[in-house]
Amino acid sequence: MFTGIVEELGEVTAVENLGDAARFRLRGPVVTQGAQHGDSIAVNGVCLTVVEHEGDEFTADVMAETLKRSSLGVLAVGSRVNLERPTAVGARLGGHIVQGHVDGTGTILERTASEHWEIVKISLPADLARYVVEKGSITVDGISLTVVEAGADHFTVSLIPTTLALTTLGLKKSGDPVNLEVDVVAKYVERLLGDRARRTGDEAREAGE
């Protein structure tokens, strides 16, 4: 589990095409401290498994499904990425519960700069819109953010100088893709309410027979 609090801005140092997968080598002096084979590291919000670790770099394999559902497929040598290690048991939950399982991708539509912050408008896939609410949480490229405005096909977030300086959202331009993970609590609530509604309907039909 992650919290969406990015630990460092890393860099892609190599990309190997494996046909139905890809192997990335990434540099991250902070997240590689004590890293071992099999450890998890979130890369732009996608939970990846460490295959090899040497110095301040690690490699991770990315399957076709992950490349299809996330923006990792557009990464190239030199691309900057948000990196985060899983949260430790007992640590402070600075953001919100993040699984590292990307639900879909959005596109940066517009950036509006203010004196001390910046508003970023991002497109929202139709099948995810119901999970996004104003003042709720959403993960964008692995960053835990608060939704300012929630529309039918977009949402906005407000970025403080620290977020702009220390994450990929300070570098991305209009038209760039971003990974989105909605609040998992909303998905569980929807499933539970749906199951309850189905049971109620079944009981009503049985009572009418």
C-alpha positions in Angstrom: 0.0 0.0 0.0 1.1 3.5 -0.8 0.0 7.0 0.4 0.5 9.1 -2.8 3.3 11.1 -1.1 6.0 11.1 -3.8 9.5 10.5 -2.3 11.6 11.6 -5.2 11.6 12.5 -8.9 13.4 9.7 -10.6 14.6 9.1 -14.1 14.3 6.3 -16.7 17.8 5.3 -17.7 17.0 2.4 -20.1 14.0 0.7 -21.8 14.1 -2.8 -23.2 11.3 -3.9 -25.5 10.4 -7.6 -24.7 7.6 -7.9 -27.2 4.7 -8.5 -25.0 6.3 -6.6 -22.1 9.0 -4.0 -21.4 11.8 -3.8 -18.9 12.6 -0.4 -17.4 15.8 0.7 -15.6 15.2 3.6 -13.3 17.4 5.8 -11.2 16.2 6.7 -7.7 18.8 7.2 -4.9 16.1 7.5 -2.2 13.8 4.6 -3.1 16.7 2.2 -3.8 18.1 2.5 -0.3 17.8 -1.1 1.1 15.9 -2.2 -1.9 15.8 -6.0 -2.6 14.6 -8.3 -5.3 10.8 -8.6 -5.1 10.3 -5.2 -3.3 7.5 -2.9 -4.6 8.1 0.6 -5.8 5.4 2.8 -7.3 6.4 4.4 -10.6 4.0 7.2 -11.6 1.5 5.5 -9.5 1.9 2.0 -10.9 3.1 -0.6 -8.4 6.1 -2.4 -9.9 8.3 -5.2 -8.6 12.1 -4.7 -8.3 13.8 -7.3 -10.5 17.4 -6.1 -10.1 19.0 -3.5 -7.9 22.5 -2.0 -8.4 23.7 1.3 -6.8 21.0 3.9 -7.2 19.2 2.1 -10.0 16.6 -0.7 -10.2 14.9 -2.6 -13.0 11.3 -3.6 -13.2 9.3 -5.6 -15.8 6.0 -4.1 -17.1 3.5 -6.5 -18.6 1.4 -5.7 -21.7 -1.8 -5.1 -19.6 0.0 -2.5 -17.5 1.4 -0.8 -20.6 -2.1 -0.8 -22.1 -3.9 0.6 -19.0 -1.3 3.2 -17.9 0.9 5.8 -19.4 4.1 3.8 -18.7 4.1 2.9 -22.4 5.1 6.4 -23.4 8.2 6.5 -21.1 11.6 6.8 -22.8 15.2 7.2 -21.7 15.4 10.5 -19.8 11.7 10.6 -18.8 11.2 11.8 -15.2 9.0 9.7 -13.0 7.4 9.9 -9.5 8.8 7.3 -7.2 7.4 6.0 -3.8 8.1 3.0 -1.6 5.2 1.3 0.2 4.2 2.8 3.4 5.6 1.2 6.6 3.2 -0.3 9.2 2.7 2.3 11.9 3.8 5.2 9.7 1.7 8.4 9.2 -0.7 8.2 6.3 0.1 11.6 4.8 -2.0 11.2 1.7 -4.7 8.6 1.3 -4.9 4.8 0.7 -3.3 4.2 -2.7 -2.9 0.6 -4.1 -0.7 1.4 -7.1 -3.4 -0.2 -9.4 -4.1 2.3 -12.1 -7.8 2.6 -13.1 -7.2 4.5 -16.3 -5.5 7.5 -17.9 -6.4 11.1 -18.3 -4.9 13.9 -20.3 -3.9 17.3 -19.0 -6.3 19.7 -20.7 -5.3 23.1 -19.2 -3.0 24.7 -16.7 -3.8 28.0 -15.0 -1.0 29.6 -13.0 -1.6 31.8 -10.0 0.9 33.6 -7.8 1.3 30.8 -5.3 -0.3 27.8 -6.9 -1.5 26.3 -10.2 -4.9 24.8 -11.2 -4.6 21.8 -13.5 -7.6 20.5 -15.5 -7.5 16.8 -16.4 -9.8 14.7 -18.6 -11.7 11.9 -16.8 -12.7 8.7 -18.4 -16.5 8.2 -18.3 -16.3 4.9 -16.3 -14.4 6.7 -13.5 -16.4 9.9 -13.2 -18.8 8.4 -10.6 -15.9 7.8 -8.2 -14.6 11.4 -8.3 -16.2 14.0 -6.0 -15.3 17.6 -5.0 -12.9 17.6 -2.1 -12.4 13.9 -2.5 -9.1 12.2 -3.1 -7.6 11.0 -6.4 -4.2 9.8 -7.4 -2.6 11.4 -10.4 0.7 9.9 -11.6 1.1 8.5 -8.1 0.4 11.8 -6.3 -2.3 12.0 -3.7 -4.4 15.1 -4.6 -7.6 16.7 -3.6 -10.3 17.3 -6.2 -11.2 21.0 -6.6 -13.9 20.6 -9.2 -15.5 17.3 -10.5 -17.2 17.5 -13.9 -18.7 14.8 -16.0 -15.6 14.4 -18.1 -12.9 16.2 -16.3 -11.7 17.3 -12.9 -9.3 20.0 -11.5 -6.6 19.9 -8.8 -4.7 22.7 -7.2 -0.9 22.3 -7.0 1.3 24.0 -4.4 4.9 25.0 -5.2 6.3 21.9 -3.5 4.2 19.6 -5.8 5.2 21.5 -8.9 8.9 21.4 -7.9 9.2 17.8 -6.7 6.9 15.8 -9.0 6.2 15.2 -12.7 3.2 17.5 -12.6 5.6 20.4 -12.6 6.9 19.2 -15.9 3.9 18.0 -17.9 2.2 20.1 -20.5 -1.3 20.2 -22.0 -1.8 17.0 -24.0 0.4 14.8 -21.8 -1.1 11.6 -20.4 -1.3 10.9 -16.6 -2.2 7.8 -14.7 -5.3 7.9 -12.5 -6.3 5.8 -9.5 -9.6 6.6 -7.9 -10.3 6.2 -4.2 -10.6 2.5 -3.6 -13.1 3.1 -0.7 -15.6 4.5 -3.3 -15.3 1.3 -5.3 -15.9 -0.9 -2.3 -18.9 1.1 -1.3 -20.4 0.9 -4.8 -19.9 -2.9 -4.8 -21.4 -3.4 -1.4 -24.4 -1.2 -2.1 -24.9 -3.0 -5.4 -24.9 -6.4 -3.8 -27.3 -5.2 -1.1 -29.7 -3.8 -3.8 -29.5 -7.1 -5.7 -30.3 -9.1 -2.5 -33.2 -6.8 -1.6 -34.6 -7.3 -5.1 -34.2 -11.0 -5.0 -35.9 -11.2 -1.6 -38.8 -9.0 -2.9 -39.3 -11.2 -5.9 -39.3 -14.3 -3.8 -41.8 -12.8 -1.4 -44.1 -12.0 -4.4 -44.1 -15.6 -5.6 
